[in-house]
Amino acid sequence: MRISLDDAEGQLKELVRLAKQGEEVVLTQDGMPAARIQPMKRPMTSAEKGNLIKKLQEEVKRKNLPPGPDAARSQDFLYDEHGLPK
């Protein structure tokens, strides 16, 4: 649904309700799209975040990847034996 800002004035509750039901609501100004009303995504709960982290860790273990470079030494090539930039 496209609606001009002038026509949308006073209809905000109805436009938000439509957006929450899945309707695309685009506000126009001078005939050009200016803004979109869309429902907010529900933030993840702590439990959902924990489950996602566990799932990702298990996936990485299943892939049996070799260890990556040691982060503490990954930039050594940029410095000389005295610790000064090359």
PDB file of N, CA, C and O in Angstrom:
ATOM      1  N   MET A   1       0.843  -1.170   0.000  1.00  0.00           N
ATOM      2  CA  MET A   1       0.000   0.000   0.000  1.00  0.00           C
ATOM      3  C   MET A   1       0.888   1.233   0.000  1.00  0.00           C
ATOM      4  O   MET A   1       1.818   1.343   0.799  1.00  0.00           O
ATOM      5  N   ARG A   2       0.596   2.141  -0.888  1.00  0.00           N
ATOM      6  CA  ARG A   2       1.289   3.434  -0.926  1.00  0.00           C
ATOM      7  C   ARG A   2       0.285   4.493  -0.522  1.00  0.00           C
ATOM      8  O   ARG A   2      -0.845   4.506  -1.010  1.00  0.00           O
ATOM      9  N   ILE A   3       0.693   5.375   0.362  1.00  0.00           N
ATOM     10  CA  ILE A   3      -0.199   6.421   0.844  1.00  0.00           C
ATOM     11  C   ILE A   3       0.607   7.689   1.065  1.00  0.00           C
ATOM     12  O   ILE A   3       1.718   7.644   1.593  1.00  0.00           O
ATOM     13  N   SER A   4       0.047   8.813   0.663  1.00  0.00           N
ATOM     14  CA  SER A   4       0.772  10.074   0.840  1.00  0.00           C
ATOM     15  C   SER A   4       0.770  10.473   2.310  1.00  0.00           C
ATOM     16  O   SER A   4      -0.105  10.068   3.075  1.00  0.00           O
ATOM     17  N   LEU A   5       1.752  11.267   2.691  1.00  0.00           N
ATOM     18  CA  LEU A   5       1.825  11.738   4.074  1.00  0.00           C
ATOM     19  C   LEU A   5       0.565  12.491   4.466  1.00  0.00           C
ATOM     20  O   LEU A   5       0.087  12.358   5.593  1.00  0.00           O
ATOM     21  N   ASP A   6       0.026  13.275   3.551  1.00  0.00           N
ATOM     22  CA  ASP A   6      -1.193  14.030   3.852  1.00  0.00           C
ATOM     23  C   ASP A   6      -2.365  13.089   4.123  1.00  0.00           C
ATOM     24  O   ASP A   6      -3.134  13.307   5.059  1.00  0.00           O
ATOM     25  N   ASP A   7      -2.503  12.033   3.298  1.00  0.00           N
ATOM     26  CA  ASP A   7      -3.596  11.089   3.485  1.00  0.00           C
ATOM     27  C   ASP A   7      -3.384  10.213   4.721  1.00  0.00           C
ATOM     28  O   ASP A   7      -4.350   9.768   5.341  1.00  0.00           O
ATOM     29  N   ALA A   8      -2.123   9.966   5.077  1.00  0.00           N
ATOM     30  CA  ALA A   8      -1.814   9.106   6.220  1.00  0.00           C
ATOM     31  C   ALA A   8      -2.045   9.808   7.548  1.00  0.00           C
ATOM     32  O   ALA A   8      -2.201   9.159   8.582  1.00  0.00           O
ATOM     33  N   GLU A   9      -2.065  11.118   7.519  1.00  0.00           N
ATOM     34  CA  GLU A   9      -2.251  11.877   8.757  1.00  0.00           C
ATOM     35  C   GLU A   9      -3.569  11.454   9.413  1.00  0.00           C
ATOM     36  O   GLU A   9      -4.624  11.471   8.779  1.00  0.00           O
ATOM     37  N   GLY A  10      -3.491  11.083  10.666  1.00  0.00           N
ATOM     38  CA  GLY A  10      -4.672  10.652  11.401  1.00  0.00           C
ATOM     39  C   GLY A  10      -4.986   9.175  11.245  1.00  0.00           C
ATOM     40  O   GLY A  10      -5.932   8.687  11.862  1.00  0.00           O
ATOM     41  N   GLN A  11      -4.219   8.445  10.436  1.00  0.00           N
ATOM     42  CA  GLN A  11      -4.471   7.021  10.215  1.00  0.00           C
ATOM     43  C   GLN A  11      -3.328   6.147  10.724  1.00  0.00           C
ATOM     44  O   GLN A  11      -3.219   4.982  10.341  1.00  0.00           O
ATOM     45  N   LEU A  12      -2.499   6.690  11.563  1.00  0.00           N
ATOM     46  CA  LEU A  12      -1.293   5.971  11.976  1.00  0.00           C
ATOM     47  C   LEU A  12      -1.611   4.619  12.602  1.00  0.00           C
ATOM     48  O   LEU A  12      -0.981   3.619  12.259  1.00  0.00           O
ATOM     49  N   LYS A  13      -2.577   4.574  13.511  1.00  0.00           N
ATOM     50  CA  LYS A  13      -2.905   3.297  14.161  1.00  0.00           C
ATOM     51  C   LYS A  13      -3.316   2.248  13.139  1.00  0.00           C
ATOM     52  O   LYS A  13      -2.889   1.097  13.225  1.00  0.00           O
ATOM     53  N   GLU A  14      -4.137   2.632  12.178  1.00  0.00           N
ATOM     54  CA  GLU A  14      -4.587   1.697  11.150  1.00  0.00           C
ATOM     55  C   GLU A  14      -3.424   1.252  10.263  1.00  0.00           C
ATOM     56  O   GLU A  14      -3.340   0.079   9.898  1.00  0.00           O
ATOM     57  N   LEU A  15      -2.540   2.162   9.917  1.00  0.00           N
ATOM     58  CA  LEU A  15      -1.394   1.820   9.078  1.00  0.00           C
ATOM     59  C   LEU A  15      -0.440   0.877   9.806  1.00  0.00           C
ATOM     60  O   LEU A  15       0.101  -0.047   9.198  1.00  0.00           O
ATOM     61  N   VAL A  16      -0.232   1.101  11.092  1.00  0.00           N
ATOM     62  CA  VAL A  16       0.624   0.204  11.887  1.00  0.00           C
ATOM     63  C   VAL A  16      -0.024  -1.172  11.975  1.00  0.00           C
ATOM     64  O   VAL A  16       0.666  -2.186  11.867  1.00  0.00           O
ATOM     65  N   ARG A  17      -1.326  -1.220  12.170  1.00  0.00           N
ATOM     66  CA  ARG A  17      -2.044  -2.503  12.249  1.00  0.00           C
ATOM     67  C   ARG A  17      -1.866  -3.285  10.940  1.00  0.00           C
ATOM     68  O   ARG A  17      -1.609  -4.489  10.961  1.00  0.00           O
ATOM     69  N   LEU A  18      -2.003  -2.598   9.810  1.00  0.00           N
ATOM     70  CA  LEU A  18      -1.820  -3.242   8.514  1.00  0.00           C
ATOM     71  C   LEU A  18      -0.394  -3.766   8.347  1.00  0.00           C
ATOM     72  O   LEU A  18      -0.181  -4.875   7.856  1.00  0.00           O
ATOM     73  N   ALA A  19       0.561  -2.965   8.757  1.00  0.00           N
ATOM     74  CA  ALA A  19       1.965  -3.381   8.647  1.00  0.00           C
ATOM     75  C   ALA A  19       2.225  -4.620   9.503  1.00  0.00           C
ATOM     76  O   ALA A  19       2.933  -5.531   9.073  1.00  0.00           O
ATOM     77  N   LYS A  20       1.660  -4.660  10.702  1.00  0.00           N
ATOM     78  CA  LYS A  20       1.849  -5.816  11.582  1.00  0.00           C
ATOM     79  C   LYS A  20       1.221  -7.071  11.000  1.00  0.00           C
ATOM     80  O   LYS A  20       1.648  -8.181  11.316  1.00  0.00           O
ATOM     81  N   GLN A  21       0.216  -6.909  10.157  1.00  0.00           N
ATOM     82  CA  GLN A  21      -0.437  -8.052   9.511  1.00  0.00           C
ATOM     83  C   GLN A  21       0.293  -8.487   8.238  1.00  0.00           C
ATOM     84  O   GLN A  21      -0.114  -9.446   7.583  1.00  0.00           O
ATOM     85  N   GLY A  22       1.369  -7.781   7.890  1.00  0.00           N
ATOM     86  CA  GLY A  22       2.171  -8.176   6.741  1.00  0.00           C
ATOM     87  C   GLY A  22       2.013  -7.288   5.519  1.00  0.00           C
ATOM     88  O   GLY A  22       2.694  -7.493   4.514  1.00  0.00           O
ATOM     89  N   GLU A  23       1.140  -6.320   5.589  1.00  0.00           N
ATOM     90  CA  GLU A  23       0.950  -5.394   4.466  1.00  0.00           C
ATOM     91  C   GLU A  23       2.148  -4.453   4.374  1.00  0.00           C
ATOM     92  O   GLU A  23       2.611  -3.933   5.390  1.00  0.00           O
ATOM     93  N   GLU A  24       2.650  -4.233   3.160  1.00  0.00           N
ATOM     94  CA  GLU A  24       3.727  -3.262   2.969  1.00  0.00           C
ATOM     95  C   GLU A  24       3.091  -1.869   2.926  1.00  0.00           C
ATOM     96  O   GLU A  24       2.247  -1.593   2.074  1.00  0.00           O
ATOM     97  N   VAL A  25       3.498  -1.005   3.839  1.00  0.00           N
ATOM     98  CA  VAL A  25       2.957   0.351   3.910  1.00  0.00           C
ATOM     99  C   VAL A  25       4.085   1.325   3.597  1.00  0.00           C
ATOM    100  O   VAL A  25       5.052   1.430   4.352  1.00  0.00           O
ATOM    101  N   VAL A  26       3.957   2.039   2.475  1.00  0.00           N
ATOM    102  CA  VAL A  26       4.968   3.005   2.057  1.00  0.00           C
ATOM    103  C   VAL A  26       4.338   4.394   2.091  1.00  0.00           C
ATOM    104  O   VAL A  26       3.303   4.633   1.469  1.00  0.00           O
ATOM    105  N   LEU A  27       4.963   5.290   2.813  1.00  0.00           N
ATOM    106  CA  LEU A  27       4.511   6.676   2.861  1.00  0.00           C
ATOM    107  C   LEU A  27       5.220   7.449   1.762  1.00  0.00           C
ATOM    108  O   LEU A  27       6.432   7.330   1.582  1.00  0.00           O
ATOM    109  N   THR A  28       4.452   8.239   1.034  1.00  0.00           N
ATOM    110  CA  THR A  28       5.034   8.998  -0.061  1.00  0.00           C
ATOM    111  C   THR A  28       4.941  10.498   0.218  1.00  0.00           C
ATOM    112  O   THR A  28       4.049  10.974   0.919  1.00  0.00           O
ATOM    113  N   GLN A  29       5.889  11.209  -0.354  1.00  0.00           N
ATOM    114  CA  GLN A  29       5.908  12.672  -0.263  1.00  0.00           C
ATOM    115  C   GLN A  29       6.201  13.192  -1.671  1.00  0.00           C
ATOM    116  O   GLN A  29       7.206  12.823  -2.280  1.00  0.00           O
ATOM    117  N   ASP A  30       5.343  14.025  -2.165  1.00  0.00           N
ATOM    118  CA  ASP A  30       5.452  14.537  -3.536  1.00  0.00           C
ATOM    119  C   ASP A  30       5.518  13.399  -4.555  1.00  0.00           C
ATOM    120  O   ASP A  30       6.224  13.486  -5.560  1.00  0.00           O
ATOM    121  N   GLY A  31       4.765  12.326  -4.273  1.00  0.00           N
ATOM    122  CA  GLY A  31       4.700  11.192  -5.189  1.00  0.00           C
ATOM    123  C   GLY A  31       5.862  10.228  -5.123  1.00  0.00           C
ATOM    124  O   GLY A  31       5.860   9.215  -5.823  1.00  0.00           O
ATOM    125  N   MET A  32       6.853  10.515  -4.301  1.00  0.00           N
ATOM    126  CA  MET A  32       8.037   9.656  -4.190  1.00  0.00           C
ATOM    127  C   MET A  32       8.036   8.950  -2.835  1.00  0.00           C
ATOM    128  O   MET A  32       7.623   9.541  -1.837  1.00  0.00           O
ATOM    129  N   PRO A  33       8.490   7.704  -2.783  1.00  0.00           N
ATOM    130  CA  PRO A  33       8.560   6.996  -1.501  1.00  0.00           C
ATOM    131  C   PRO A  33       9.439   7.763  -0.516  1.00  0.00           C
ATOM    132  O   PRO A  33      10.540   8.195  -0.859  1.00  0.00           O
ATOM    133  N   ALA A  34       8.942   7.928   0.711  1.00  0.00           N
ATOM    134  CA  ALA A  34       9.687   8.671   1.721  1.00  0.00           C
ATOM    135  C   ALA A  34      10.010   7.811   2.936  1.00  0.00           C
ATOM    136  O   ALA A  34      11.057   7.985   3.560  1.00  0.00           O
ATOM    137  N   ALA A  35       9.117   6.885   3.274  1.00  0.00           N
ATOM    138  CA  ALA A  35       9.332   6.052   4.463  1.00  0.00           C
ATOM    139  C   ALA A  35       8.498   4.788   4.337  1.00  0.00           C
ATOM    140  O   ALA A  35       7.537   4.730   3.569  1.00  0.00           O
ATOM    141  N   ARG A  36       8.882   3.787   5.100  1.00  0.00           N
ATOM    142  CA  ARG A  36       8.149   2.529   5.123  1.00  0.00           C
ATOM    143  C   ARG A  36       7.773   2.230   6.573  1.00  0.00           C
ATOM    144  O   ARG A  36       8.575   2.422   7.486  1.00  0.00           O
ATOM    145  N   ILE A  37       6.555   1.762   6.768  1.00  0.00           N
ATOM    146  CA  ILE A  37       6.133   1.301   8.094  1.00  0.00           C
ATOM    147  C   ILE A  37       6.192  -0.221   8.048  1.00  0.00           C
ATOM    148  O   ILE A  37       5.565  -0.855   7.199  1.00  0.00           O
ATOM    149  N   GLN A  38       6.951  -0.794   8.971  1.00  0.00           N
ATOM    150  CA  GLN A  38       7.055  -2.247   9.030  1.00  0.00           C
ATOM    151  C   GLN A  38       7.132  -2.681  10.481  1.00  0.00           C
ATOM    152  O   GLN A  38       7.588  -1.916  11.332  1.00  0.00           O
ATOM    153  N   PRO A  39       6.693  -3.899  10.776  1.00  0.00           N
ATOM    154  CA  PRO A  39       6.713  -4.352  12.165  1.00  0.00           C
ATOM    155  C   PRO A  39       8.141  -4.553  12.650  1.00  0.00           C
ATOM    156  O   PRO A  39       9.044  -4.852  11.870  1.00  0.00           O
ATOM    157  N   MET A  40       8.324  -4.383  13.947  1.00  0.00           N
ATOM    158  CA  MET A  40       9.624  -4.597  14.567  1.00  0.00           C
ATOM    159  C   MET A  40       9.863  -6.090  14.746  1.00  0.00           C
ATOM    160  O   MET A  40       8.937  -6.850  15.028  1.00  0.00           O
ATOM    161  N   LYS A  41      11.103  -6.494  14.582  1.00  0.00           N
ATOM    162  CA  LYS A  41      11.464  -7.877  14.876  1.00  0.00           C
ATOM    163  C   LYS A  41      11.612  -8.010  16.385  1.00  0.00           C
ATOM    164  O   LYS A  41      12.158  -7.136  17.059  1.00  0.00           O
ATOM    165  N   ARG A  42      11.115  -9.120  16.888  1.00  0.00           N
ATOM    166  CA  ARG A  42      11.224  -9.377  18.316  1.00  0.00           C
ATOM    167  C   ARG A  42      12.686  -9.691  18.645  1.00  0.00           C
ATOM    168  O   ARG A  42      13.301 -10.532  17.990  1.00  0.00           O
ATOM    169  N   PRO A  43      13.244  -9.018  19.657  1.00  0.00           N
ATOM    170  CA  PRO A  43      14.638  -9.307  20.022  1.00  0.00           C
ATOM    171  C   PRO A  43      14.771 -10.721  20.585  1.00  0.00           C
ATOM    172  O   PRO A  43      13.836 -11.256  21.180  1.00  0.00           O
ATOM    173  N   MET A  44      15.938 -11.311  20.390  1.00  0.00           N
ATOM    174  CA  MET A  44      16.189 -12.657  20.916  1.00  0.00           C
ATOM    175  C   MET A  44      16.287 -12.617  22.431  1.00  0.00           C
ATOM    176  O   MET A  44      16.820 -11.671  23.010  1.00  0.00           O
ATOM    177  N   THR A  45      15.768 -13.654  23.058  1.00  0.00           N
ATOM    178  CA  THR A  45      15.914 -13.773  24.509  1.00  0.00           C
ATOM    179  C   THR A  45      17.308 -14.323  24.805  1.00  0.00           C
ATOM    180  O   THR A  45      17.995 -14.814  23.910  1.00  0.00           O
ATOM    181  N   SER A  46      17.711 -14.235  26.060  1.00  0.00           N
ATOM    182  CA  SER A  46      19.022 -14.769  26.463  1.00  0.00           C
ATOM    183  C   SER A  46      19.108 -16.263  26.173  1.00  0.00           C
ATOM    184  O   SER A  46      20.147 -16.762  25.740  1.00  0.00           O
ATOM    185  N   ALA A  47      18.012 -16.968  26.414  1.00  0.00           N
ATOM    186  CA  ALA A  47      18.000 -18.410  26.164  1.00  0.00           C
ATOM    187  C   ALA A  47      18.165 -18.698  24.673  1.00  0.00           C
ATOM    188  O   ALA A  47      18.891 -19.616  24.294  1.00  0.00           O
ATOM    189  N   GLU A  48      17.492 -17.916  23.828  1.00  0.00           N
ATOM    190  CA  GLU A  48      17.624 -18.109  22.380  1.00  0.00           C
ATOM    191  C   GLU A  48      19.043 -17.820  21.914  1.00  0.00           C
ATOM    192  O   GLU A  48      19.578 -18.527  21.060  1.00  0.00           O
ATOM    193  N   LYS A  49      19.653 -16.774  22.477  1.00  0.00           N
ATOM    194  CA  LYS A  49      21.045 -16.458  22.123  1.00  0.00           C
ATOM    195  C   LYS A  49      21.968 -17.595  22.525  1.00  0.00           C
ATOM    196  O   LYS A  49      22.849 -17.987  21.759  1.00  0.00           O
ATOM    197  N   GLY A  50      21.767 -18.128  23.733  1.00  0.00           N
ATOM    198  CA  GLY A  50      22.590 -19.240  24.212  1.00  0.00           C
ATOM    199  C   GLY A  50      22.448 -20.461  23.326  1.00  0.00           C
ATOM    200  O   GLY A  50      23.438 -21.119  23.004  1.00  0.00           O
ATOM    201  N   ASN A  51      21.209 -20.768  22.928  1.00  0.00           N
ATOM    202  CA  ASN A  51      20.972 -21.914  22.050  1.00  0.00           C
ATOM    203  C   ASN A  51      21.631 -21.718  20.687  1.00  0.00           C
ATOM    204  O   ASN A  51      22.177 -22.664  20.118  1.00  0.00           O
ATOM    205  N   LEU A  52      21.582 -20.509  20.168  1.00  0.00           N
ATOM    206  CA  LEU A  52      22.226 -20.216  18.884  1.00  0.00           C
ATOM    207  C   LEU A  52      23.738 -20.386  18.977  1.00  0.00           C
ATOM    208  O   LEU A  52      24.355 -20.954  18.077  1.00  0.00           O
ATOM    209  N   ILE A  53      24.333 -19.901  20.052  1.00  0.00           N
ATOM    210  CA  ILE A  53      25.780 -20.046  20.248  1.00  0.00           C
ATOM    211  C   ILE A  53      26.161 -21.515  20.325  1.00  0.00           C
ATOM    212  O   ILE A  53      27.140 -21.934  19.707  1.00  0.00           O
ATOM    213  N   LYS A  54      25.392 -22.312  21.087  1.00  0.00           N
ATOM    214  CA  LYS A  54      25.675 -23.752  21.197  1.00  0.00           C
ATOM    215  C   LYS A  54      25.570 -24.425  19.842  1.00  0.00           C
ATOM    216  O   LYS A  54      26.408 -25.257  19.492  1.00  0.00           O
ATOM    217  N   LYS A  55      24.545 -24.070  19.076  1.00  0.00           N
ATOM    218  CA  LYS A  55      24.348 -24.655  17.753  1.00  0.00           C
ATOM    219  C   LYS A  55      25.535 -24.338  16.841  1.00  0.00           C
ATOM    220  O   LYS A  55      26.023 -25.214  16.127  1.00  0.00           O
ATOM    221  N   LEU A  56      25.997 -23.085  16.865  1.00  0.00           N
ATOM    222  CA  LEU A  56      27.137 -22.690  16.037  1.00  0.00           C
ATOM    223  C   LEU A  56      28.410 -23.404  16.471  1.00  0.00           C
ATOM    224  O   LEU A  56      29.200 -23.834  15.630  1.00  0.00           O
ATOM    225  N   GLN A  57      28.613 -23.533  17.791  1.00  0.00           N
ATOM    226  CA  GLN A  57      29.801 -24.235  18.287  1.00  0.00           C
ATOM    227  C   GLN A  57      29.786 -25.694  17.844  1.00  0.00           C
ATOM    228  O   GLN A  57      30.820 -26.228  17.444  1.00  0.00           O
ATOM    229  N   GLU A  58      28.623 -26.343  17.911  1.00  0.00           N
ATOM    230  CA  GLU A  58      28.516 -27.741  17.485  1.00  0.00           C
ATOM    231  C   GLU A  58      28.788 -27.882  15.988  1.00  0.00           C
ATOM    232  O   GLU A  58      29.426 -28.839  15.549  1.00  0.00           O
ATOM    233  N   GLU A  59      28.298 -26.921  15.218  1.00  0.00           N
ATOM    234  CA  GLU A  59      28.520 -26.952  13.767  1.00  0.00           C
ATOM    235  C   GLU A  59      30.003 -26.830  13.440  1.00  0.00           C
ATOM    236  O   GLU A  59      30.505 -27.523  12.555  1.00  0.00           O
ATOM    237  N   VAL A  60      30.699 -25.958  14.144  1.00  0.00           N
ATOM    238  CA  VAL A  60      32.138 -25.791  13.921  1.00  0.00           C
ATOM    239  C   VAL A  60      32.878 -27.069  14.306  1.00  0.00           C
ATOM    240  O   VAL A  60      33.797 -27.484  13.599  1.00  0.00           O
ATOM    241  N   LYS A  61      32.488 -27.702  15.424  1.00  0.00           N
ATOM    242  CA  LYS A  61      33.132 -28.957  15.836  1.00  0.00           C
ATOM    243  C   LYS A  61      32.926 -30.052  14.794  1.00  0.00           C
ATOM    244  O   LYS A  61      33.842 -30.822  14.507  1.00  0.00           O
ATOM    245  N   ARG A  62      31.710 -30.121  14.224  1.00  0.00           N
ATOM    246  CA  ARG A  62      31.414 -31.144  13.213  1.00  0.00           C
ATOM    247  C   ARG A  62      32.274 -30.965  11.964  1.00  0.00           C
ATOM    248  O   ARG A  62      32.629 -31.947  11.312  1.00  0.00           O
ATOM    249  N   LYS A  63      32.611 -29.729  11.629  1.00  0.00           N
ATOM    250  CA  LYS A  63      33.418 -29.471  10.438  1.00  0.00           C
ATOM    251  C   LYS A  63      34.877 -29.855  10.655  1.00  0.00           C
ATOM    252  O   LYS A  63      35.629 -30.011   9.693  1.00  0.00           O
ATOM    253  N   ASN A  64      35.284 -30.009  11.924  1.00  0.00           N
ATOM    254  CA  ASN A  64      36.636 -30.445  12.254  1.00  0.00           C
ATOM    255  C   ASN A  64      37.690 -29.614  11.528  1.00  0.00           C
ATOM    256  O   ASN A  64      38.586 -30.163  10.887  1.00  0.00           O
ATOM    257  N   LEU A  65      37.583 -28.312  11.627  1.00  0.00           N
ATOM    258  CA  LEU A  65      38.503 -27.397  10.967  1.00  0.00           C
ATOM    259  C   LEU A  65      39.836 -27.326  11.706  1.00  0.00           C
ATOM    260  O   LEU A  65      39.871 -27.445  12.931  1.00  0.00           O
ATOM    261  N   PRO A  66      40.935 -27.133  10.969  1.00  0.00           N
ATOM    262  CA  PRO A  66      42.221 -26.967  11.645  1.00  0.00           C
ATOM    263  C   PRO A  66      42.224 -25.623  12.383  1.00  0.00           C
ATOM    264  O   PRO A  66      41.514 -24.698  11.987  1.00  0.00           O
ATOM    265  N   PRO A  67      43.008 -25.513  13.441  1.00  0.00           N
ATOM    266  CA  PRO A  67      43.043 -24.239  14.173  1.00  0.00           C
ATOM    267  C   PRO A  67      43.592 -23.127  13.293  1.00  0.00           C
ATOM    268  O   PRO A  67      44.454 -23.360  12.446  1.00  0.00           O
ATOM    269  N   GLY A  68      43.093 -21.941  13.496  1.00  0.00           N
ATOM    270  CA  GLY A  68      43.546 -20.786  12.730  1.00  0.00           C
ATOM    271  C   GLY A  68      44.850 -20.250  13.285  1.00  0.00           C
ATOM    272  O   GLY A  68      45.408 -20.830  14.216  1.00  0.00           O
ATOM    273  N   PRO A  69      45.347 -19.152  12.730  1.00  0.00           N
ATOM    274  CA  PRO A  69      46.607 -18.577  13.208  1.00  0.00           C
ATOM    275  C   PRO A  69      46.454 -18.050  14.635  1.00  0.00           C
ATOM    276  O   PRO A  69      45.368 -17.660  15.061  1.00  0.00           O
ATOM    277  N   ASP A  70      47.549 -18.051  15.342  1.00  0.00           N
ATOM    278  CA  ASP A  70      47.566 -17.518  16.703  1.00  0.00           C
ATOM    279  C   ASP A  70      47.397 -16.008  16.613  1.00  0.00           C
ATOM    280  O   ASP A  70      48.233 -15.322  16.025  1.00  0.00           O
ATOM    281  N   ALA A  71      46.337 -15.496  17.184  1.00  0.00           N
ATOM    282  CA  ALA A  71      46.037 -14.061  17.099  1.00  0.00           C
ATOM    283  C   ALA A  71      47.143 -13.218  17.722  1.00  0.00           C
ATOM    284  O   ALA A  71      47.397 -12.099  17.278  1.00  0.00           O
ATOM    285  N   ALA A  72      47.797 -13.747  18.741  1.00  0.00           N
ATOM    286  CA  ALA A  72      48.844 -12.986  19.414  1.00  0.00           C
ATOM    287  C   ALA A  72      50.054 -12.773  18.512  1.00  0.00           C
ATOM    288  O   ALA A  72      50.826 -11.842  18.735  1.00  0.00           O
ATOM    289  N   ARG A  73      50.234 -13.615  17.499  1.00  0.00           N
ATOM    290  CA  ARG A  73      51.407 -13.530  16.621  1.00  0.00           C
ATOM    291  C   ARG A  73      51.034 -13.262  15.167  1.00  0.00           C
ATOM    292  O   ARG A  73      51.908 -13.304  14.302  1.00  0.00           O
ATOM    293  N   SER A  74      49.775 -12.991  14.873  1.00  0.00           N
ATOM    294  CA  SER A  74      49.332 -12.893  13.491  1.00  0.00           C
ATOM    295  C   SER A  74      49.862 -11.667  12.753  1.00  0.00           C
ATOM    296  O   SER A  74      49.828 -11.633  11.523  1.00  0.00           O
ATOM    297  N   GLN A  75      50.350 -10.664  13.478  1.00  0.00           N
ATOM    298  CA  GLN A  75      50.835  -9.448  12.823  1.00  0.00           C
ATOM    299  C   GLN A  75      52.348  -9.254  12.990  1.00  0.00           C
ATOM    300  O   GLN A  75      52.864  -8.169  12.722  1.00  0.00           O
ATOM    301  N   ASP A  76      53.050 -10.284  13.424  1.00  0.00           N
ATOM    302  CA  ASP A  76      54.490 -10.177  13.667  1.00  0.00           C
ATOM    303  C   ASP A  76      55.272  -9.754  12.426  1.00  0.00           C
ATOM    304  O   ASP A  76      56.300  -9.089  12.548  1.00  0.00           O
ATOM    305  N   PHE A  77      54.806 -10.125  11.241  1.00  0.00           N
ATOM    306  CA  PHE A  77      55.542  -9.797  10.020  1.00  0.00           C
ATOM    307  C   PHE A  77      55.634  -8.284   9.797  1.00  0.00           C
ATOM    308  O   PHE A  77      56.448  -7.832   8.992  1.00  0.00           O
ATOM    309  N   LEU A  78      54.828  -7.511  10.484  1.00  0.00           N
ATOM    310  CA  LEU A  78      54.850  -6.061  10.319  1.00  0.00           C
ATOM    311  C   LEU A  78      55.954  -5.384  11.144  1.00  0.00           C
ATOM    312  O   LEU A  78      56.230  -4.199  10.954  1.00  0.00           O
ATOM    313  N   TYR A  79      56.593  -6.141  12.068  1.00  0.00           N
ATOM    314  CA  TYR A  79      57.550  -5.540  13.006  1.00  0.00           C
ATOM    315  C   TYR A  79      58.902  -6.242  12.935  1.00  0.00           C
ATOM    316  O   TYR A  79      58.993  -7.427  12.615  1.00  0.00           O
ATOM    317  N   ASP A  80      59.944  -5.479  13.241  1.00  0.00           N
ATOM    318  CA  ASP A  80      61.280  -6.076  13.257  1.00  0.00           C
ATOM    319  C   ASP A  80      61.549  -6.754  14.596  1.00  0.00           C
ATOM    320  O   ASP A  80      60.667  -6.847  15.450  1.00  0.00           O
ATOM    321  N   GLU A  81      62.789  -7.228  14.762  1.00  0.00           N
ATOM    322  CA  GLU A  81      63.141  -7.978  15.977  1.00  0.00           C
ATOM    323  C   GLU A  81      63.113  -7.127  17.243  1.00  0.00           C
ATOM    324  O   GLU A  81      63.129  -7.666  18.350  1.00  0.00           O
ATOM    325  N   HIS A  82      63.071  -5.789  17.093  1.00  0.00           N
ATOM    326  CA  HIS A  82      63.004  -4.888  18.241  1.00  0.00           C
ATOM    327  C   HIS A  82      61.582  -4.435  18.537  1.00  0.00           C
ATOM    328  O   HIS A  82      61.361  -3.644  19.454  1.00  0.00           O
ATOM    329  N   GLY A  83      60.629  -4.923  17.780  1.00  0.00           N
ATOM    330  CA  GLY A  83      59.242  -4.558  17.987  1.00  0.00           C
ATOM    331  C   GLY A  83      58.828  -3.274  17.317  1.00  0.00           C
ATOM    332  O   GLY A  83      57.740  -2.756  17.566  1.00  0.00           O
ATOM    333  N   LEU A  84      59.710  -2.746  16.449  1.00  0.00           N
ATOM    334  CA  LEU A  84      59.412  -1.499  15.744  1.00  0.00           C
ATOM    335  C   LEU A  84      58.829  -1.819  14.357  1.00  0.00           C
ATOM    336  O   LEU A  84      59.172  -2.838  13.758  1.00  0.00           O
ATOM    337  N   PRO A  85      57.961  -0.957  13.861  1.00  0.00           N
ATOM    338  CA  PRO A  85      57.396  -1.210  12.533  1.00  0.00           C
ATOM    339  C   PRO A  85      58.492  -1.265  11.479  1.00  0.00           C
ATOM    340  O   PRO A  85      59.466  -0.515  11.548  1.00  0.00           O
ATOM    341  N   LYS A  86      58.332  -2.150  10.510  1.00  0.00           N
ATOM    342  CA  LYS A  86      59.300  -2.286   9.408  1.00  0.00           C
ATOM    343  C   LYS A  86      59.124  -1.155   8.432  1.00  0.00           C
ATOM    344  O   LYS A  86      59.841  -1.085   7.433  1.00  0.00           O
TER     345      LYS A  86
END
